[in-house]
Amino acid sequence: MAGVLSSEQTAVASAQHAGHGDIPTRAVIRLLVGLKWTLWKRSYRKNVGKIVGTVIGSLYALGGLVGLTFAFLGTTLWSGEGETFPLILRTLGVAAVLLWLLIPLLAFGVDDTLDARAFALLPRRARELQPGLFAAAALSLPSLFTLAAVAVATVFEAIWLVLLGPGPLWTVLALIALVPANLAGIVLCLLLPRAVFAHQAGRASSRSGRELGGILAMVVFLAVVYAFSVGMQSLGSLDLDQLLPALLVAVDVLAWTPIGAPFAVPMDLAEGAVLVALGRAAVTAASIWLVWRWWRRSLDAAMTSALTGDASSGTAKVSALVPRWAPSTALGAVIGRSLRYWRRDTRYLAAISIYPVMFVFFGAMGFVLPESRSFMMIMVVAMGGLTGIAISNEIGFDGPAGWVNITAGAPARANLLGRVVAAAVIVLPIVLVLSAVVSVVLGMAAHLPVILLGMLGLVLSGWGASVLAGTLLPYPTSPPGTNPMKDKSASSANAMLSMAITSAAVGVPQIPAIGLAIWGLLGGGPLIELLAGLVAVLIGAVVLVVGLRLGAARLERSYPELFQKVRAFV
């Protein structure tokens, strides 16, 4: 091994240096910045969703800049004292660098526009590409808004130093270090995600690994968002007198790390802590140098791995298509194939991965806000019922492979029922177990029969509505492995209509059972609750049988026409 590269990879990497002339660094920078600008503009063509999202995000960012300005005004000019100003600056500096570090780790759907692997065939080394890639990284809306926020902070730092500074000497020293320190902070903000992206590109061993990593990133991101929401809801019960000193200690500790060191240096000088400022300046300089070197090494590894191909174990496990417990019929074959889809196709995983997070969120909200426990339990039951619509576009998910079902003459009923059975095997146990756990946590174990039976009835209704909607309004989807955040298939008219009808069909047939459940919970007693649960299951079974019968008739009669609608991925 030669570093992170094998001997074969080292040979490929060394071939990059053969027979190419020198190109001025400025020319490479202009080329890559122009390429980034072109790709950025073209990404908005016929992408209404991205345009709307960018506009909304920009408005939020502008609002944040206005709020930041007023916050600085309140802690400098208006207050006349500015004692909390250094603490606010250090905290915001820590938050800025930390958010930039978390972008490639948690922000699912964020792609590296100038992926290092795209330059593997060019006779250029990472050392030559690095300045241009860094300059191109600055060409983005987040970078521009970060620069604007730091500029606002710099102006108010200068005002605070001149008007409220501790003394002439310290004020002059802080003003001298102000702009370089803040620029170093911006450089570190831009370098960290670039290095992480390049490292991920070089280490990703397979497409499935990258897809699962993306799904995991989405789940973690949602978990962080919901955890923040739960934390905000519980602020009223926190002891701020104990929380504030802990936050001060955390900020002071983080200011000695690359996350908080850059933006803390000017305030350290203003407070007369010269040795502390020099130490944090050294931490900042060392961090920038180390991240730059890490980025270069990751770029080399990413470009080399793109030329040598992804790593593979070289072995493939072959298993029977039909599970042992399934009948050796067309139904068993469909069940086996659908189970493989659920295991291997990340589109299925993305469709249900949010539900466990939502269950935990509702449980936490009910725990934090005891008065809302009944409503949170209702939301848990509703979310569990909506898992049934995960199979509402099975014909579309087949895509071009649907021709196999037509040419093989697969029975329509087996084709649809097998997908339902596979969904039941994968999803139903998880949903029921999580619902039971949340019920116990929220102190509603006495109502467990109506909760579980009611949810089962909703899921059955969802499956019945889904198999019918999937044969009436199928729509083409993106191919397997597509980033769900970039999937445009759900924006078509058929997709929206199908989801609306299917969602309504989950709850509307269950209105009688819902009425009985309300009666039982409001005083009718456990027998009425049990009756409500049984009625929900019965209605769900009827909806499933009717949906299967109508869907099978439609599929048997019009499968070729339906295949024409979904035969190509979008």
C-alpha positions as CSV (number, residue, x, y, z in Angstrom):
1,M,0.0,0.0,0.0
2,A,1.1,3.6,-0.7
3,G,-0.8,5.7,1.7
4,V,-4.5,5.2,1.1
5,L,-3.8,3.8,-2.4
6,S,-3.0,0.3,-3.5
7,S,-0.1,-0.4,-5.8
8,E,-2.4,-0.5,-8.9
9,Q,-4.0,2.7,-7.9
10,T,-0.6,4.3,-7.4
11,A,0.4,3.3,-10.9
12,V,-2.8,4.9,-12.3
13,A,-2.2,8.0,-10.3
14,S,1.4,8.3,-11.6
15,A,0.1,8.1,-15.1
16,Q,-1.8,11.4,-14.6
17,H,1.5,13.2,-14.7
18,A,2.6,12.0,-18.1
19,G,2.7,14.2,-21.2
20,H,0.8,17.2,-20.1
21,G,2.0,20.8,-20.1
22,D,1.8,23.4,-17.4
23,I,-1.4,25.6,-17.2
24,P,-1.3,28.8,-15.3
25,T,-3.2,28.6,-12.0
26,R,-5.3,31.6,-12.9
27,A,-6.5,29.9,-16.1
28,V,-7.6,26.8,-14.1
29,I,-9.4,29.0,-11.6
30,R,-11.2,30.9,-14.3
31,L,-12.2,27.7,-16.0
32,L,-13.5,26.0,-12.9
33,V,-15.4,29.1,-11.7
34,G,-16.9,29.5,-15.1
35,L,-17.9,25.8,-15.1
36,K,-19.5,26.1,-11.7
37,W,-21.4,29.2,-12.8
38,T,-22.7,27.4,-16.0
39,L,-23.8,24.3,-14.1
40,W,-25.5,26.5,-11.4
41,K,-27.5,28.4,-14.0
42,R,-28.5,25.3,-15.9
43,S,-29.7,23.6,-12.7
44,Y,-32.6,26.0,-12.6
45,R,-33.9,25.3,-16.1
46,K,-37.4,23.8,-16.0
47,N,-36.9,23.2,-12.3
48,V,-39.7,25.2,-10.7
49,G,-39.3,23.4,-7.3
50,K,-35.6,24.5,-7.1
51,I,-36.5,28.1,-8.1
52,V,-39.2,28.3,-5.4
53,G,-36.9,26.7,-2.8
54,T,-34.1,29.1,-3.6
55,V,-36.4,32.1,-3.4
56,I,-37.8,31.0,-0.1
57,G,-34.4,30.2,1.3
58,S,-33.0,33.5,0.1
59,L,-35.9,35.4,1.9
60,Y,-35.2,33.5,5.1
61,A,-31.5,34.3,4.7
62,L,-32.2,38.0,4.2
63,G,-34.5,37.9,7.2
64,G,-31.7,36.4,9.2
65,L,-29.3,39.1,8.1
66,V,-31.8,41.8,9.2
67,G,-32.3,40.0,12.5
68,L,-28.5,39.7,13.0
69,T,-28.1,43.5,12.3
70,F,-30.7,44.4,14.9
71,A,-29.1,42.0,17.4
72,F,-25.8,43.6,17.0
73,L,-27.4,47.1,17.3
74,G,-29.0,46.0,20.5
75,T,-25.7,44.8,22.0
76,T,-23.6,47.7,20.9
77,L,-25.0,51.1,20.1
78,W,-28.4,50.8,21.7
79,S,-27.3,49.2,25.0
80,G,-24.3,51.5,25.4
81,E,-22.4,48.8,27.3
82,G,-21.8,45.9,24.9
83,E,-20.6,43.5,27.6
84,T,-22.4,40.5,26.0
85,F,-21.1,41.4,22.5
86,P,-17.9,39.3,22.6
87,L,-19.9,36.3,23.9
88,I,-22.5,36.6,21.1
89,L,-19.7,36.8,18.4
90,R,-17.9,33.8,19.7
91,T,-21.2,31.8,19.8
92,L,-22.2,32.9,16.3
93,G,-18.7,32.0,15.0
94,V,-19.0,28.5,16.5
95,A,-22.4,28.1,15.0
96,A,-21.3,29.2,11.5
97,V,-18.3,26.8,11.3
98,L,-20.3,24.0,12.8
99,L,-23.2,24.4,10.3
100,W,-20.7,24.4,7.4
101,L,-19.2,21.2,8.7
102,L,-22.6,19.6,9.0
103,I,-23.7,20.4,5.5
104,P,-22.2,17.3,3.8
105,L,-23.0,15.1,6.8
106,L,-26.6,15.9,7.5
107,A,-28.1,17.9,4.6
108,F,-29.4,15.0,2.5
109,G,-29.8,16.0,-1.2
110,V,-26.7,18.3,-1.3
111,D,-24.4,17.2,-4.1
112,D,-20.9,18.2,-4.9
113,T,-21.4,20.0,-8.2
114,L,-17.7,19.8,-9.1
115,D,-17.2,16.2,-7.9
116,A,-13.5,15.3,-8.0
117,R,-14.2,12.0,-9.8
118,A,-15.4,14.0,-12.8
119,F,-11.9,15.3,-13.4
120,A,-10.2,11.8,-13.2
121,L,-9.6,11.6,-17.0
122,L,-8.0,15.0,-17.2
123,P,-4.2,15.1,-17.0
124,R,-4.3,17.3,-13.9
125,R,-3.2,16.6,-10.3
126,A,-5.2,17.6,-7.2
127,R,-2.5,20.2,-6.5
128,E,-3.4,22.0,-9.7
129,L,-7.2,21.7,-9.4
130,Q,-7.4,22.7,-5.7
131,P,-7.3,26.5,-6.0
132,G,-9.9,26.5,-8.8
133,L,-12.2,24.2,-6.9
134,F,-11.9,26.4,-3.8
135,A,-12.7,29.5,-5.8
136,A,-15.7,27.7,-7.3
137,A,-16.9,26.6,-3.9
138,A,-17.2,30.3,-3.0
139,L,-19.7,30.8,-5.9
140,S,-22.9,29.7,-4.1
141,L,-25.7,31.4,-2.3
142,P,-24.8,30.0,1.1
143,S,-21.2,31.2,0.6
144,L,-22.4,34.7,-0.3
145,F,-24.9,35.0,2.6
146,T,-22.1,33.7,4.9
147,L,-19.8,36.4,3.6
148,A,-22.6,39.0,4.0
149,A,-23.2,37.9,7.6
150,V,-19.5,38.0,8.4
151,A,-19.2,41.5,6.8
152,V,-22.1,42.7,9.0
153,A,-20.3,41.2,12.1
154,T,-17.0,42.8,11.1
155,V,-18.6,46.3,10.8
156,F,-20.2,46.0,14.2
157,E,-17.0,44.6,15.7
158,A,-15.2,47.6,14.5
159,I,-17.9,49.9,15.9
160,W,-17.7,48.1,19.2
161,L,-14.0,48.3,19.4
162,V,-13.9,52.1,18.6
163,L,-16.8,53.1,20.8
164,L,-16.7,50.6,23.7
165,G,-13.3,49.0,23.5
166,P,-11.3,48.6,26.7
167,G,-8.3,50.7,25.6
168,P,-6.4,52.3,22.7
169,L,-3.7,49.6,22.5
170,W,-6.1,46.7,22.6
171,T,-8.4,48.3,20.2
172,V,-5.7,48.9,17.6
173,L,-4.5,45.3,17.9
174,A,-8.0,43.9,17.6
175,L,-8.7,46.1,14.6
176,I,-5.5,44.9,12.9
177,A,-6.4,41.3,13.4
178,L,-10.2,41.7,12.7
179,V,-10.3,41.3,8.9
180,P,-7.7,38.5,8.6
181,A,-9.3,36.5,11.4
182,N,-12.7,36.8,10.0
183,L,-11.5,35.9,6.5
184,A,-9.7,32.9,8.0
185,G,-13.0,31.8,9.5
186,I,-14.7,32.1,6.1
187,V,-11.9,30.1,4.5
188,L,-12.3,27.3,7.1
189,C,-16.1,27.3,6.5
190,L,-15.6,26.7,2.8
191,L,-12.8,24.2,3.2
192,L,-14.5,21.8,5.6
193,P,-17.4,20.7,3.4
194,R,-15.1,20.5,0.4
195,A,-12.7,18.2,2.2
196,V,-15.6,16.0,3.6
197,F,-17.2,15.8,0.1
198,A,-13.9,14.7,-1.4
199,H,-13.3,12.2,1.4
200,Q,-16.8,10.7,0.9
201,A,-16.2,10.5,-2.9
202,G,-12.9,8.6,-2.4
203,R,-14.2,6.3,0.3
204,A,-17.6,5.3,-1.1
205,S,-17.1,1.7,-2.1
206,S,-20.3,1.0,-4.0
207,R,-23.4,2.6,-5.3
208,S,-25.6,0.9,-2.7
209,G,-23.3,2.2,0.1
210,R,-23.7,5.7,-1.2
211,E,-27.4,5.3,-1.4
212,L,-27.7,3.9,2.1
213,G,-25.5,6.7,3.3
214,G,-27.8,9.3,1.8
215,I,-30.8,7.7,3.4
216,L,-29.1,7.6,6.7
217,A,-28.1,11.2,6.3
218,M,-31.7,12.2,5.6
219,V,-32.9,10.3,8.7
220,V,-30.2,11.9,10.9
221,F,-31.1,15.4,9.5
222,L,-34.8,14.9,10.3
223,A,-33.9,13.6,13.7
224,V,-31.9,16.7,14.4
225,V,-34.7,19.0,13.2
226,Y,-37.3,17.2,15.3
227,A,-35.0,17.1,18.3
228,F,-34.5,20.8,18.0
229,S,-38.3,21.2,17.9
230,V,-38.8,19.1,21.0
231,G,-36.0,21.1,22.7
232,M,-37.7,24.4,21.9
233,Q,-41.0,23.1,23.3
234,S,-39.3,22.1,26.6
235,L,-37.5,25.4,27.1
236,G,-40.2,26.5,29.6
237,S,-39.2,23.8,32.0
238,L,-35.5,24.4,31.8
239,D,-33.6,26.2,34.6
240,L,-31.9,29.1,32.7
241,D,-29.7,29.9,35.7
242,Q,-28.0,26.5,35.3
243,L,-28.2,26.4,31.5
244,L,-26.4,29.7,30.8
245,P,-23.1,28.9,32.7
246,A,-23.0,25.5,30.9
247,L,-23.4,27.3,27.5
248,L,-20.6,29.7,28.4
249,V,-18.3,26.9,29.3
250,A,-19.2,25.1,26.0
251,V,-18.5,28.2,23.9
252,D,-15.2,28.8,25.7
253,V,-14.1,25.2,25.1
254,L,-15.1,25.2,21.5
255,A,-13.2,28.5,21.0
256,W,-10.0,26.4,21.4
257,T,-11.0,24.1,18.6
258,P,-11.0,24.8,14.8
259,I,-14.8,25.3,15.1
260,G,-14.6,28.4,17.3
261,A,-11.0,29.6,17.1
262,P,-11.0,31.9,14.0
263,F,-13.8,34.3,15.0
264,A,-12.6,34.5,18.7
265,V,-9.2,36.0,18.0
266,P,-10.2,39.7,17.7
267,M,-12.3,39.6,20.9
268,D,-9.4,38.0,22.7
269,L,-7.1,40.8,21.8
270,A,-9.8,43.4,22.7
271,E,-9.9,41.8,26.2
272,G,-6.1,41.9,26.5
273,A,-5.6,38.2,26.3
274,V,-2.7,38.2,23.9
275,L,-1.4,34.7,24.6
276,V,-4.9,33.3,24.2
277,A,-5.3,35.2,20.9
278,L,-2.0,33.9,19.7
279,G,-2.9,30.3,20.7
280,R,-6.2,30.5,18.9
281,A,-4.6,32.1,15.8
282,A,-2.2,29.1,15.8
283,V,-5.1,26.7,16.0
284,T,-6.8,28.4,13.1
285,A,-3.7,28.4,10.9
286,A,-2.9,24.8,11.7
287,S,-6.5,23.8,11.0
288,I,-6.6,25.5,7.6
289,W,-3.3,23.9,6.6
290,L,-4.4,20.4,7.8
291,V,-7.8,20.6,6.1
292,W,-6.2,21.8,2.9
293,R,-3.8,18.8,2.9
294,W,-6.6,16.4,3.8
295,W,-8.7,17.8,0.9
296,R,-5.8,17.4,-1.5
297,R,-5.2,13.8,-0.4
298,S,-8.9,13.0,-0.7
299,L,-9.0,14.5,-4.2
300,D,-6.2,12.3,-5.2
301,A,-7.9,9.2,-3.8
302,A,-11.3,10.1,-5.3
303,M,-9.8,10.7,-8.8
304,T,-7.8,7.5,-8.6
305,S,-10.8,5.4,-7.4
306,A,-12.8,6.8,-10.3
307,L,-10.3,5.3,-12.7
308,T,-9.8,2.0,-11.0
309,G,-13.5,1.4,-10.3
310,D,-15.4,0.8,-7.1
311,A,-14.3,-1.8,-4.6
312,S,-16.1,-5.2,-4.7
313,S,-16.0,-8.3,-2.6
314,G,-15.9,-10.4,-5.8
315,T,-18.5,-12.7,-4.3
316,A,-22.3,-12.7,-4.9
317,K,-24.7,-14.6,-2.7
318,V,-27.3,-16.5,-4.7
319,S,-30.5,-17.3,-2.9
320,A,-33.9,-18.8,-4.0
321,L,-36.3,-16.3,-5.4
322,V,-39.3,-17.8,-3.6
323,P,-39.0,-17.7,0.2
324,R,-39.3,-21.0,2.1
325,W,-42.5,-20.0,3.8
326,A,-44.2,-18.8,0.6
327,P,-46.0,-21.1,-1.9
328,S,-44.1,-22.2,-5.0
329,T,-46.5,-20.4,-7.3
330,A,-46.6,-17.1,-9.1
331,L,-47.7,-15.5,-5.8
332,G,-44.6,-16.8,-4.1
333,A,-42.4,-15.5,-6.9
334,V,-43.9,-12.0,-6.7
335,I,-43.5,-12.1,-2.9
336,G,-39.8,-13.0,-3.2
337,R,-39.1,-10.4,-5.9
338,S,-40.9,-7.7,-3.9
339,L,-38.9,-8.6,-0.7
340,R,-35.7,-8.2,-2.7
341,Y,-37.0,-4.8,-3.9
342,W,-37.6,-3.8,-0.2
343,R,-34.1,-4.9,0.7
344,R,-32.1,-3.5,-2.3
345,D,-34.1,-0.6,-3.8
346,T,-33.4,2.5,-1.7
347,R,-36.6,4.2,-3.1
348,Y,-38.6,1.8,-0.9
349,L,-36.4,2.5,2.1
350,A,-36.7,6.3,1.5
351,A,-40.5,6.0,1.4
352,I,-40.7,4.5,4.9
353,S,-37.5,5.7,6.7
354,I,-39.2,8.8,8.0
355,Y,-41.9,7.0,9.9
356,P,-39.7,5.7,12.8
357,V,-38.4,9.2,13.2
358,M,-41.9,10.6,13.3
359,F,-43.0,7.9,15.8
360,V,-40.1,8.9,18.1
361,F,-40.9,12.6,17.6
362,F,-44.6,12.2,18.5
363,G,-43.7,10.1,21.6
364,A,-41.1,12.7,22.7
365,M,-43.6,15.6,22.2
366,G,-46.2,13.8,24.3
367,F,-43.6,13.1,27.0
368,V,-42.5,16.8,27.1
369,L,-46.1,18.2,26.8
370,P,-48.3,15.9,28.9
371,E,-51.5,17.8,27.9
372,S,-50.9,16.9,24.3
373,R,-50.5,13.1,24.7
374,S,-53.9,12.2,23.4
375,F,-53.3,14.2,20.2
376,M,-49.8,12.8,19.8
377,M,-51.2,9.2,20.1
378,I,-53.8,10.0,17.4
379,M,-50.9,11.3,15.2
380,V,-49.0,8.0,15.8
381,V,-52.0,6.0,14.7
382,A,-52.5,8.2,11.6
383,M,-48.8,8.0,10.6
384,G,-48.9,4.2,11.0
385,G,-51.9,4.0,8.8
386,L,-50.3,6.1,6.1
387,T,-47.5,3.5,5.7
388,G,-50.0,1.5,3.6
389,I,-49.7,4.0,0.8
390,A,-46.0,3.2,0.3
391,I,-47.0,0.7,-2.4
392,S,-49.4,3.1,-4.3
393,N,-47.2,3.2,-7.4
394,E,-45.8,-0.3,-7.7
395,I,-46.4,-0.4,-11.5
396,G,-44.4,2.8,-11.8
397,F,-41.6,1.5,-9.6
398,D,-41.2,-1.5,-12.0
399,G,-40.5,0.9,-14.8
400,P,-39.0,-0.8,-17.9
401,A,-38.8,-4.1,-16.0
402,G,-42.6,-4.4,-16.1
403,W,-42.4,-6.1,-19.5
404,V,-41.4,-9.3,-17.7
405,N,-44.7,-9.5,-16.1
406,I,-46.5,-9.1,-19.4
407,T,-44.5,-11.6,-21.4
408,A,-44.5,-14.1,-18.6
409,G,-48.2,-13.9,-18.2
410,A,-48.1,-13.3,-14.5
411,P,-51.6,-13.4,-12.9
412,A,-52.7,-9.9,-12.1
413,R,-54.1,-10.9,-8.7
414,A,-50.8,-12.6,-7.7
415,N,-48.9,-9.7,-9.0
416,L,-50.7,-7.3,-6.7
417,L,-51.2,-9.5,-3.7
418,G,-47.6,-10.5,-3.6
419,R,-46.5,-6.9,-3.2
420,V,-49.0,-6.4,-0.4
421,V,-47.6,-9.5,1.4
422,A,-44.0,-8.2,1.0
423,A,-45.0,-4.8,2.4
424,A,-46.8,-6.6,5.4
425,V,-43.7,-8.6,6.1
426,I,-41.3,-5.6,6.1
427,V,-43.4,-2.7,7.4
428,L,-46.2,-4.1,9.6
429,P,-44.1,-5.5,12.5
430,I,-42.1,-2.3,12.8
431,V,-45.2,-0.1,12.8
432,L,-47.0,-2.2,15.4
433,V,-44.0,-2.5,17.8
434,L,-43.2,1.2,17.6
435,S,-46.9,2.1,18.2
436,A,-47.0,-0.2,21.3
437,V,-43.8,1.3,22.7
438,V,-45.1,4.9,22.2
439,S,-48.4,3.9,23.8
440,V,-46.6,2.5,26.9
441,V,-44.3,5.6,27.1
442,L,-47.3,8.0,27.0
443,G,-49.1,6.0,29.7
444,M,-51.8,4.7,27.3
445,A,-51.2,1.0,27.6
446,A,-54.8,0.5,28.7
447,H,-55.9,1.6,25.2
448,L,-53.5,-0.6,23.4
449,P,-56.1,-2.9,21.8
450,V,-58.0,-0.1,20.0
451,I,-54.7,1.6,19.1
452,L,-53.1,-1.5,17.4
453,L,-56.4,-2.8,15.9
454,G,-57.2,0.7,14.6
455,M,-53.8,1.1,13.1
456,L,-54.0,-2.4,11.4
457,G,-57.4,-1.4,9.9
458,L,-55.9,1.8,8.5
459,V,-53.0,0.0,7.0
460,L,-55.3,-2.6,5.4
461,S,-57.3,0.3,3.9
462,G,-54.1,1.9,2.7
463,W,-53.0,-1.3,0.9
464,G,-56.4,-1.8,-0.7
465,A,-56.5,1.8,-1.9
466,S,-52.9,1.6,-3.1
467,V,-53.2,-1.4,-5.3
468,L,-56.3,0.1,-7.0
469,A,-54.7,3.6,-7.4
470,G,-51.5,2.0,-8.7
471,T,-53.5,0.4,-11.6
472,L,-55.6,3.4,-12.3
473,L,-53.1,6.2,-12.1
474,P,-49.5,4.9,-12.5
475,Y,-46.8,7.4,-13.1
476,P,-43.2,7.1,-14.2
477,T,-40.6,7.4,-11.5
478,S,-36.9,8.0,-11.3
479,P,-34.6,5.0,-11.6
480,P,-33.4,3.0,-8.6
481,G,-30.7,4.7,-6.7
482,T,-32.0,8.2,-7.4
483,N,-31.5,10.7,-4.7
484,P,-35.0,11.2,-3.2
485,M,-34.4,14.9,-2.8
486,K,-33.9,15.2,-6.6
487,D,-36.7,12.9,-7.6
488,K,-39.1,14.9,-9.7
489,S,-41.6,12.1,-10.4
490,A,-43.9,13.0,-7.5
491,S,-44.6,16.4,-9.0
492,S,-46.7,15.1,-12.0
493,A,-50.4,15.5,-12.0
494,N,-51.0,11.7,-11.8
495,A,-48.7,11.5,-8.8
496,M,-50.5,14.2,-6.9
497,L,-53.9,12.9,-7.8
498,S,-52.9,9.4,-6.9
499,M,-51.5,10.4,-3.5
500,A,-54.5,12.5,-2.7
501,I,-57.0,9.8,-3.5
502,T,-55.0,7.1,-1.7
503,S,-54.6,9.2,1.4
504,A,-58.3,10.0,1.5
505,A,-59.2,6.3,1.0
506,V,-57.2,5.4,4.1
507,G,-59.4,7.3,6.5
508,V,-62.8,7.9,4.9
509,P,-63.9,4.2,5.0
510,Q,-62.9,4.1,8.6
511,I,-65.2,6.8,9.8
512,P,-67.6,4.4,11.5
513,A,-64.7,2.8,13.4
514,I,-63.4,6.2,14.3
515,G,-66.8,7.2,15.7
516,L,-66.9,4.1,17.9
517,A,-63.3,4.7,19.1
518,I,-64.2,8.2,20.2
519,W,-67.2,6.9,22.0
520,G,-65.2,4.3,23.8
521,L,-62.4,6.7,24.8
522,L,-64.9,9.3,26.1
523,G,-66.6,6.9,28.4
524,G,-68.0,4.0,26.5
525,G,-65.5,1.6,28.1
526,P,-63.0,-1.0,27.0
527,L,-65.6,-3.2,25.2
528,I,-66.6,-0.3,22.9
529,E,-62.9,0.4,22.2
530,L,-62.4,-3.3,21.4
531,L,-65.4,-3.2,19.1
532,A,-64.1,-0.1,17.4
533,G,-60.8,-1.8,16.7
534,L,-62.5,-4.9,15.3
535,V,-64.7,-2.8,13.1
536,A,-61.6,-1.0,11.8
537,V,-59.9,-4.3,10.9
538,L,-63.1,-5.6,9.2
539,I,-63.5,-2.4,7.2
540,G,-59.8,-2.5,6.2
541,A,-60.1,-6.1,5.1
542,V,-63.1,-5.2,3.0
543,V,-61.3,-2.3,1.4
544,L,-58.3,-4.5,0.7
545,V,-60.4,-7.3,-0.9
546,V,-62.3,-4.8,-3.1
547,G,-59.1,-2.9,-4.0
548,L,-57.4,-6.2,-5.0
549,R,-60.4,-7.4,-7.1
550,L,-60.8,-4.1,-9.0
551,G,-57.1,-3.5,-9.3
552,A,-56.5,-7.1,-10.7
553,A,-59.3,-6.6,-13.2
554,R,-57.9,-3.3,-14.3
555,L,-54.4,-4.8,-14.6
556,E,-55.5,-7.9,-16.5
557,R,-57.3,-5.8,-19.0
558,S,-54.9,-2.9,-19.5
559,Y,-51.4,-3.9,-18.5
560,P,-49.9,-3.0,-21.9
561,E,-51.4,0.4,-21.8
562,L,-50.2,1.0,-18.2
563,F,-46.7,-0.2,-19.2
564,Q,-46.6,2.4,-21.9
565,K,-47.0,5.1,-19.2
566,V,-44.2,3.9,-17.0
567,R,-41.8,2.1,-19.5
568,A,-39.2,4.8,-19.2
569,F,-37.7,6.3,-16.1
570,V,-37.8,10.1,-15.7
